[in-house]
Amino acid sequence: MTSLSVETLAADAVEPITSAGNAQLGIAVLAGIAVIVVLITKFKMHAFLALTIGSLALGSFAGAAPAKTIASFTAGLGSTVAGVGVLIALGAILGKLLADSGGADQIVDTILAKASGRAMPWAMVLIASIIGLPLFFEVGIVLMIPVVLLVAKRGNYSVMRIGIPALAGLSVMHGLIPPHPGPLVAIDALGANLGVTLALGVLVAIPTVIIAGPLFSRYAARWVDIEAPEKMIPQRPSEDLDRRPSFGATLATILLPVVLMLVKALVDIVVDDPENGVQQVTDVIGSPMIALLAAVIVGMFTLGRAAGFTKGRLSTTVEKSLAPIAGVLLIVGAGGGFKQTLIDAGVGQMILDFSENWSIPAVLLGWLIAVGIRLATGSATVATISAAGLVAPLAADMSTTHAALLVLAVGAGSLFFSHVNDAGFWLVKEYFGMDVGQTVKTWSVMETIISVVSLVFILLLSLIL
């Protein structure tokens, strides 16, 4: 298991950028979020500018020095673009290769032939859950979105009817199932058993993903009836192609990063020795960036060359793939900057201070603390780490199953109501071409359903077990 601990992560934390009291900080958080929402909805300002101004407003209301606020925002923007940005770029290249070679057509035609009508949302949630098992949420998004949008357009489905099940599958895996980083950190902090947590996590995830995915998507499609944004849809390849990649080769290329990351996770669990040569190799090839980069390089042969692309055509395809994502990168980066400003202002500690003396069951306490930190900071990982650290003493005398359920409760709370301070919110908004209100009515509500439904099943299991 990963040798991360709450103490290690806390040691890396920086001093808060302001000495404001909890009341002032709470008001500053609400004011910062309000500024962003008003600028985007009323003044139609670009989200990148609104997030930048909102971050500066938050720092001002909290009484932080402007230089410190700027430093926090730029650090958050930089780290988000460095992490997520590279993945988005590699995903865009892979998506363009899939589209121009005809590989995406091959996948979509096969899905439409095998599953149609009412079965389609169920097919999408199953595919997304399998892909999302070893992948970070952002990697899953960039792999799934081209397929989701093509299926919606070609099969004449509502984007939300197809998109929500895919998002639900990815999100549930991210929040509840090891080897994702949040659950792994919580398992380590609470001394839970990895195997038991994994088994109970799958037990909770199955009904949760069904309710938040295919079932909720019926209502989401009525609330937000949109067409797939043209700029994000992989365009049909030009008719000058003599051939296109086979279904097997295309599927293997898409699943390559999934397999590499799954191998890394399994070796980390089985070997559990950072000095071991095999683990060192799998840690490299299974990292999200290297796994996606490998898929892109392999795709140039299995997709591009298979479709008869010349070297010049391959180069043009890569170049054209990057232009449409420039705006997405900036918005997601600014969302990360706003999140970092919140964290550095001490919002996580404010939530912990409020919750110190709550007298409620440990499972519910873990969930509530994670919810509070998630709402305030926008970071599922920060919420998981902080909440797990606070309830860790309660896990000392727990049975194996209840410690595992406490891990799941913290993970479920960390998914609650994603909104404007979450980089994932902006990622979904831009990929699906929605406005802020539409994203709240679909994505944010779906995340809340996942969080609450998971908690209900976790509490039921705690009574039974």
Disulfide bonds with the S-S distance in Angstrom:
none
